[in-house]
């Protein structure tokens, strides 16, 4: 059986398989709206994870592995700062 990160649980406590991408999106959007970020997307959370990990001194190669990137260059894009950054890169930052 594969290792699931996100599992669904019924109201009776039965643990099911992996959450669907649509379910993850709906959960993120619901809680994003609750905290005042109604357009929050799961991908925003990936970028925020990458930035927070990098700012904490995590090696790019470790972030690359957690995000499942084939290329460290892609991970560098996720951890970018400065003029090339977009609004989604700054969720969770002051």
C-alpha positions in Angstrom: 0.0 0.0 0.0 1.4 3.4 -0.9 2.2 6.0 1.8 -0.4 8.7 1.7 0.2 12.2 3.0 -3.4 13.3 2.9 -6.1 10.8 3.8 -9.8 11.1 3.9 -11.7 10.1 7.1 -15.4 9.4 7.2 -17.7 10.8 9.9 -17.5 7.4 11.6 -13.7 7.5 11.7 -13.0 5.1 8.9 -9.8 6.0 7.1 -10.0 5.9 3.3 -7.5 6.4 0.6 -5.8 9.5 -0.6 -7.7 12.7 -1.0 -8.4 13.7 -4.5 -6.7 16.8 -6.0 -10.2 18.5 -6.1 -10.7 17.7 -2.4 -7.3 19.2 -1.5 -8.1 22.3 -3.5 -11.5 22.7 -1.9 -10.0 22.4 1.6 -7.2 24.9 0.9 -9.7 27.4 -0.7 -12.1 27.0 2.3 -9.5 27.7 4.9 -7.8 30.4 2.7 -11.1 32.2 2.7 -11.4 31.8 6.4 -8.1 33.6 6.9 -8.8 36.3 4.4 -7.1 34.8 1.3 -10.0 33.6 -0.8 -8.0 32.7 -3.8 -5.5 30.6 -2.0 -4.4 27.5 -4.0 -2.4 24.4 -3.1 0.4 25.5 -5.3 0.7 28.7 -3.2 1.4 26.5 -0.2 4.1 24.7 -2.1 5.9 28.0 -2.9 5.5 29.1 0.7 6.9 25.9 1.9 9.9 26.3 -0.4 10.5 29.9 0.6 10.2 29.2 4.4 12.5 26.2 4.2 15.1 28.2 2.2 14.9 31.2 4.5 15.5 28.8 7.4 18.7 27.6 5.8 17.4 24.3 4.3 19.6 23.1 1.4 18.1 23.5 -2.1 18.6 19.8 -2.7 16.4 18.9 0.4 13.7 21.3 -0.7 14.0 19.8 -4.2 13.3 16.3 -2.8 10.3 17.4 -0.7 8.7 19.1 -3.7 9.6 16.2 -6.0 11.4 18.3 -8.6 13.6 16.6 -11.1 15.8 19.7 -11.5 17.3 21.9 -8.8 16.7 24.8 -11.2 12.9 24.4 -10.7 13.4 24.5 -7.0 15.5 27.7 -7.4 12.5 29.3 -9.1 10.2 28.3 -6.2 12.6 30.0 -3.7 13.1 33.2 -5.7 13.0 36.7 -4.2 13.1 40.2 -5.7 11.6 41.6 -8.8 10.8 38.3 -10.5 8.6 37.1 -7.6 4.9 37.2 -7.9 2.1 37.7 -5.2 1.7 33.9 -4.7 5.3 33.7 -3.5 4.6 36.0 -0.6 1.7 34.2 1.1 2.6 33.8 4.7 5.3 36.5 4.7 5.0 40.0 6.2 
